[in-house]
Amino acid sequence: MSASTEASQERRSSLRVPDFFIVGHSKCGTSALYLMLRSHPQVFMPAIKEPRFFAPELRSRFRGAASDTRPETLDGYLELFSEAEPGQILGEASPSYLRSSEAAGRIAEVSPGGRIIAILREPASFLRSFHLQSVHNHIETETDLRKALALEDERRAGRSIPRNSHVPATLLYSEHVRYVEQLRRFEAHFPREQVLVLIYDDFRADNEGTVRQVLRFLGADDTLPLETVETDTLESVRSGRLHRLRRSLQLAERNPGAASSTARALNAVLPKAARGERARSLWRRGVYGRPPAPDEQLMAELRRRFKPEVVALSDHLGRDLVSLWGYDRLD
């Protein structure tokens, strides 16, 4: 055996698997929880917030692109935790795991003693927030939530998929609200005492208290000072066309070779003043703004649609989410 092979095997044997996994959902406080836990001296979480290693079916269809630095192999994944200090609790946060049909089993194979953290949110507000984020991230081009929901059958058949949508299944919004089924997948592989289900409302009401609850669940010191995190309020996209144009121009400026000829040409003729700080500020005010008030009719329709799921989740968790989320007041 060569010296390099021995060194490689020794390196692999020294790598540790994560002790806990924040599995989702998106837009439910996972980013804030990740940042607050990462600041705790007894916890190590990698700089890549969402490795998504255990849900390869929900990884980008553009894998291999220079911008995708997520690991493809188990050794590469474990390397994400190589800088942890001895005794630190290792964890990662990939919200796609909760939606994945295979992630729970894959995680259990590597870390059977792992602890699982899920965060759930009232379905209608969750989908509205997730849709706003999808538009902002250029993976959704339909800025109207009702119309985006109506496209689900088309998209399930592989049609009407936005060109920049990395994971088309993400845009099947209704599929996200299968809370009980998603939890049961993890409970099939992990004892109940290794699964912590948080409710977004609790996290919003008592950010620090919820994180201390998580620290106790992980076996970390929950008495140390915590730095609370306020994530930025997401702006609404006023014009999808201008939003996409802005992205194209940014790409042309940063990476001309990957941009379209039209974007490169437009970027070339724009004077520098048009790309300055003041111009960018004016552009932002024209393209983005405060999220509009929810379409209450659509919100009511979604709540009626998802009430059976909320009732089932209440029974599953032994907590009255029907009342907490106002589903008992539906007409």
C-alpha positions in Angstrom: 0.0 0.0 0.0 1.4 3.4 -1.0 2.0 6.1 1.5 -0.5 8.3 -0.2 -3.2 5.6 0.0 -2.4 5.0 3.7 -2.7 8.8 4.3 -6.0 8.9 2.5 -7.5 6.1 4.5 -6.2 7.6 7.8 -7.7 10.9 6.8 -11.1 9.2 6.0 -11.1 7.3 9.3 -10.5 10.6 11.2 -13.6 12.3 9.7 -16.7 12.5 11.8 -20.3 12.3 10.7 -22.8 15.0 11.7 -24.6 14.6 15.0 -27.7 16.5 13.9 -29.6 17.6 10.8 -32.0 20.6 10.4 -34.2 19.0 7.7 -36.6 21.9 6.9 -38.9 23.4 5.8 -37.7 26.4 3.9 -39.0 29.8 5.0 -39.6 28.6 8.5 -36.6 30.0 10.3 -34.0 27.5 9.2 -31.5 30.2 8.3 -31.8 32.0 11.6 -31.6 28.7 13.5 -28.5 27.7 11.5 -26.8 31.1 12.2 -27.6 31.1 15.9 -26.5 27.5 16.4 -23.3 28.1 14.4 -22.3 30.9 16.7 -22.4 28.6 19.8 -18.9 27.5 20.8 -20.0 23.8 21.3 -21.6 23.5 17.9 -19.9 23.3 14.5 -21.8 23.8 11.2 -20.1 24.2 7.8 -20.1 27.4 5.8 -22.2 25.7 3.2 -25.6 26.0 4.8 -27.4 23.5 2.5 -25.1 20.6 1.4 -28.2 18.6 0.3 -26.0 15.6 0.1 -28.7 13.1 1.2 -31.3 14.3 -1.3 -29.5 14.0 -4.6 -32.8 13.8 -6.4 -33.5 17.3 -5.2 -30.1 18.7 -6.2 -29.7 21.1 -9.1 -30.3 19.7 -12.6 -27.3 22.0 -13.5 -24.9 20.0 -11.3 -21.4 20.4 -12.4 -21.7 24.1 -12.9 -18.8 26.2 -11.4 -21.3 27.8 -9.0 -22.3 24.5 -7.5 -19.7 23.7 -4.8 -21.8 21.1 -2.9 -20.0 17.8 -2.4 -20.8 14.8 -4.6 -19.1 12.0 -2.5 -19.4 10.9 1.1 -15.7 11.8 1.7 -16.3 15.2 0.2 -19.4 15.7 2.4 -17.5 14.6 5.6 -14.7 17.0 4.7 -17.2 19.9 5.3 -16.9 19.1 9.0 -13.1 18.5 9.1 -12.3 21.8 10.8 -14.5 21.1 13.8 -12.8 21.1 17.2 -12.7 17.9 19.3 -15.9 17.7 21.3 -17.9 20.0 19.2 -21.4 18.8 18.1 -21.6 18.7 14.3 -24.6 19.6 12.3 -25.9 20.8 9.0 -29.1 22.4 7.6 -30.7 21.2 4.3 -34.4 22.1 4.1 -34.8 19.8 1.1 -34.4 16.7 3.3 -37.9 17.0 4.7 -39.3 16.9 1.1 -37.1 14.1 0.0 -38.5 10.6 -0.1 -35.1 9.1 0.4 -33.1 11.5 2.7 -34.3 10.0 6.0 -33.0 6.5 5.1 -29.8 7.8 3.7 -29.1 9.9 6.8 -29.8 6.9 9.0 -27.3 4.7 7.2 -24.5 7.2 7.9 -25.6 8.6 11.3 -28.1 6.3 13.0 -27.7 8.2 16.2 -28.3 11.5 14.5 -30.8 14.0 15.8 -33.4 15.5 13.5 -34.9 19.0 13.7 -37.9 20.0 11.6 -39.7 23.3 11.5 -43.3 23.5 10.3 -45.4 26.6 9.4 -49.0 27.3 8.7 -49.5 26.0 5.2 -51.0 29.0 3.4 -48.4 31.5 4.8 -45.6 29.0 4.2 -46.5 28.6 0.5 -46.9 32.4 0.0 -43.5 33.0 1.5 -41.9 30.2 -0.4 -43.3 31.4 -3.7 -42.0 34.9 -3.0 -38.6 33.5 -2.4 -38.7 31.3 -5.5 -39.5 34.4 -7.6 -36.7 36.3 -6.0 -34.2 33.5 -6.6 -35.1 33.4 -10.3 -36.4 29.8 -10.1 -40.0 30.9 -10.6 -41.1 33.3 -13.3 -44.8 33.4 -12.4 -45.2 36.2 -9.9 -48.8 35.5 -9.1 -49.2 32.7 -6.6 -52.6 31.6 -7.7 -51.4 31.3 -11.3 -48.2 29.5 -10.1 -50.4 26.9 -8.2 -52.5 26.4 -11.3 -49.3 25.5 -13.3 -48.6 22.4 -11.1 -50.2 19.8 -13.4 -48.3 21.3 -16.4 -45.0 21.3 -14.4 -45.7 17.7 -13.2 -45.8 16.7 -16.8 -42.5 18.5 -17.5 -43.9 21.6 -19.2 -43.9 25.3 -18.2 -40.6 24.9 -16.3 -38.7 28.2 -16.0 -35.3 28.0 -17.7 -33.4 28.8 -14.5 -35.3 26.5 -12.3 -32.6 24.2 -10.8 -35.1 21.7 -9.3 -38.4 21.7 -11.1 -40.0 19.6 -8.4 -39.6 22.5 -6.0 -42.3 24.4 -8.0 -44.9 21.8 -7.1 -46.0 23.9 -4.2 -48.8 21.7 -2.9 -46.4 18.7 -2.6 -44.5 20.6 0.2 -47.6 20.4 2.5 -47.4 16.8 3.4 -46.3 17.3 6.9 -47.3 14.1 8.5 -46.0 11.9 5.7 -42.7 13.8 5.8 -42.3 13.4 9.6 -43.2 9.7 9.4 -40.4 9.1 6.9 -37.9 10.2 9.6 -39.8 8.5 12.4 -39.5 5.2 10.5 -35.7 5.5 10.8 -35.1 7.4 14.0 -36.7 7.0 17.5 -39.1 9.7 18.5 -36.7 11.0 21.1 -34.2 11.8 18.3 -36.8 13.9 16.3 -37.6 17.4 17.4 -40.5 19.2 15.6 -40.6 22.9 16.1 -43.5 25.2 15.1 -42.6 28.4 13.3 -44.9 30.5 15.5 -43.0 29.5 18.6 -39.7 30.4 17.0 -41.0 33.8 15.9 -42.5 34.5 19.3 -39.4 33.5 21.3 -36.4 33.2 19.1 -33.9 32.8 21.9 -36.0 30.4 24.0 -36.5 28.1 21.0 -32.8 27.9 20.3 -32.1 27.1 23.9 -34.7 24.3 23.5 -32.7 23.0 20.5 -29.4 23.2 22.4 -30.9 21.1 25.2 -32.1 18.6 22.6 -28.5 18.4 21.2 -26.9 18.1 24.6 -25.2 21.5 24.4 -24.9 24.1 27.1 -28.1 26.2 26.8 -27.1 28.7 29.5 -24.4 30.5 27.4 -25.2 33.9 25.9 -26.9 33.8 22.5 -26.7 36.3 19.7 -30.2 36.6 18.2 -30.5 36.8 14.4 -32.9 38.8 12.4 -33.0 37.7 8.8 -33.8 40.3 6.2 -37.4 40.8 5.1 -37.8 39.5 1.6 -38.7 42.1 -1.0 -41.4 41.5 -3.5 -40.6 41.5 -7.2 -42.7 44.1 -8.9 -41.7 43.2 -12.5 -40.5 39.7 -13.3 -39.2 40.9 -16.7 -37.0 43.6 -15.1 -35.9 41.2 -12.3 -34.7 38.8 -14.9 -33.0 41.6 -16.9 -31.2 42.7 -13.7 -29.9 39.2 -13.2 -28.7 38.9 -16.8 -26.8 42.2 -16.6 -25.2 41.2 -13.3 -24.1 37.9 -14.9 -22.7 39.8 -17.9 -20.7 42.0 -15.6 -19.3 39.2 -13.4 -19.0 36.4 -16.0 -19.3 37.6 -19.6 -18.6 34.2 -21.0 -21.7 32.7 -19.3 -24.0 35.6 -20.3 -26.2 35.9 -23.4 -24.9 38.0 -26.3 -27.8 40.5 -25.7 -26.9 40.9 -22.1 -23.2 41.4 -22.9 -24.0 44.0 -25.6 -26.4 45.9 -23.3 -23.9 45.8 -20.4 -21.1 47.1 -22.8 -23.1 50.2 -23.9 -24.4 51.2 -20.5 -22.3 54.0 -19.1 -20.6 53.4 -15.8 -22.9 55.9 -14.2 -25.8 53.7 -15.0 -24.1 50.9 -13.0 -23.2 53.0 -10.0 -24.6 52.9 -6.5 -27.2 55.6 -7.1 -28.4 53.9 -10.3 -28.6 50.5 -8.5 -30.6 52.1 -5.7 -33.1 53.6 -8.2 -33.3 50.3 -10.0 -34.1 48.4 -6.9 -36.9 50.8 -6.0 -38.3 50.3 -9.4 -38.1 46.5 -9.5 -38.6 45.6 -5.9 -40.9 46.7 -3.1 -42.6 45.6 0.1 -44.6 42.4 -0.4 -48.2 43.1 -1.3 -50.9 42.2 1.2 -51.9 38.5 0.9 -54.8 37.6 -1.4 -57.1 36.8 1.5 -59.5 34.9 -0.8 -56.7 32.6 -2.0 -55.4 32.2 1.6 -58.8 31.1 2.7 -59.0 28.7 -0.2 -55.6 27.2 0.7 -56.5 26.9 4.3 -59.7 25.0 3.5 -57.7 22.8 1.2 -55.1 22.0 3.8 -57.3 21.7 6.8 -57.3 17.9 6.8 -53.4 18.0 6.9 -53.5 20.4 9.8 -56.0 18.2 11.7 -53.8 15.2 11.0 -50.7 17.0 12.1 -52.4 18.2 15.3 -53.2 14.5 16.1 -49.7 13.4 15.2 -48.0 15.9 17.4 -50.6 16.0 20.2 -50.9 19.8 19.8 -53.9 21.9 18.7 -52.5 23.5 15.6 -56.1 23.9 14.2 -56.8 26.6 16.8 -53.3 28.1 16.7 -53.4 28.6 13.0 -57.0 29.7 12.9 -58.4 26.7 11.0 -61.2 26.4 13.5 -62.5 29.8 12.2 -62.9 28.8 8.5 -66.4 29.2 7.1 
